[in-house]
Amino acid sequence: MKRAAYWAPYLQVTPLALVFLVFLVIPIATIVVVSFFDYNTTQIIPAFLRQNYEELLTSPVTWQTYLQTIEFAAITWLITFLIGFTIAYFLAFYVRSTTLQTVLFLVCTIPFWTSNVIRMISWIPFLGRNGLANMTLMQLGLIHEPLEFLLYSNFSVVLVYVHLYTLFMVVPIFNSMMRIDRSLLEAALDAGATGWQTLVNVILPLCKPGIAIGSIFVVTIVMGDFVTVRMMSGGLSASVALMMANAMSLLQYPAAAANAVILLIVVLMIVAAMMRLVDIRKEL
Amino acid sequence: MATKPDIELVALTKRYGETLAVDRINLRIPAGSYCCLLGPSGCGKTTTLRMIAGHEEVSDGDVILGAENITRLPPAARGTAMMFQSYALFPHLDCTDNVAFSLKMRGVDKETRRGRALDLLKRVQMEPYAKRLPAQLSGGQQQRVALARALITDPQVLLLDEPLSALDPFLRVKMREELKSLQTRLGISFIHVTHSQDEAMALADIIVVMNGGRIEQAAAPREVFNKPASAFVARFIGGHNVLPAAVARAKGEGEFVAIRADRITLQPGPAPVDATSISGVTRSVEYLGATVQVGIDVAGLEPLSAVVPEARFDANPVAPGQPVVLSWTPKDVHVLGR
């Protein structure tokens, strides 16, 4: 009886521990192990070499690619934050009826009924050289020749990121906003705060946890993305994950693994920095 | 400020669609008085307070402070300050910044506003907690910070929305005393919304009893207690027995009379009944310390009660289920207007 009581808590955590072990710990451990392996054009050879890391870190291409990826993440973060905060603010504070709130919220999720890739591809006929956007602008006489930057450029990459991931910002910020006691807004009004002052001094600070959670979603997704960059930049831009995908297509698994380990460390550092700024535990 | 202003409500009305929340009320609150808006929930007292504060749009009528019509002014421009029911302290700011908030909104520089905030925190004995966040304070402490925050703008009227309802009973009595002494010291008007008659009796210079969006009576506590204007007031304020005038054989206009429960004399056992007595059956006996409250059922009337001093009860005890005779003197019969 006593023995059973002693083991019970361990048994209770076993299922979750197993899930983490099989789907998280083992894969990551494998990647770390493989990142030290040797390889040639046809096979990977068990070994313990630092060569993969050395080659990676000494190559200017790596640094450029990382910078490019971080730039994508930063721009996407800024735009999704601005749009996401605005939408969340509208839903939380302007829409009075709960029914309308729910309806509008569902409207926001409609794009998620189709796959990421389809939503991405659907931009191509719109943005292309002879696409809807260019044709319309030309027929309106606003431009005389097609705008080249619309498709297969950093512009189109960021556009699609924003399209795909703004909702990840909206949801946690909206959640934070809904937890703000409405009497705080009246108290601010009573203290003579203007709408803008209330926003800056009351709403924004109280939304920090939601902003942090949304930021973690957006930044980690963009940092690890390769499909969007491949499809929307037409091969003109690179991202870290695309670099890995290329390495893998050449069967250079250890090189890709080393890159993955470094990316993981970079992303973890970014997330850690955000967590230091904001205590998100309140929100969980 | 040379003269402190009176506050006056003129035919003040609030409609929510078809429903009338506040129905053309008129009220004058003299400067420097403690006014309690008292009534059951949904009687319009909070709506009235919020209209004075400017947090609720006025459908009709005016709010006048001194010589100025403040009906359409924004809350911060009215010379009123509001203390919210749940205190509404900003959870992300420490006590100092909470108190200094309105000065910050006016662009007062950091040093000045912090110094001023500390002065106010000192006044409510919260100075040692200046660096704490609201979540680290007890209910009573939060209330003091909220008070300091409301007072930093030097309001002429302080509006309090059920300020004591979130506190435990012991603290409630203590804070009640503090509110009253603060009001006396500051000499400004306090308008305090409550549903507790004890609170209103203890604090107010003027009690405004509201029901169904109207004022039933606005008078000093003693007058409200001794001369309730209506059956509603007599019932709500408690300590009264409301009887049909015919039963008490009272002369006068009204349909009902009120007799204070502590003016009723109890006699156990069946006894002959005359013009100033009635017989019933003891329903309950509650020992309250100095007094004993006896509940009595009388056929055809609402439940009555008598409050008897302990010694007198012990001399003539009654037990639940026993027949009993209640008697009173004619001068204790108060005829109710409505």
Interface residues (C-beta under 8 A of the other chain):
Chain A: D181 S183 L184 E186 A187 A188 L189 D190 A191 G192 A193 T194 Q197 N201 V202 P205 L206
Chain B: A53 H55 P74 P75 A76 A77 A81 M82 F84 Q85 S86 A88 L89 F90 P91 H92 F101 S102 K104 M105 R106 R149 A150 T153
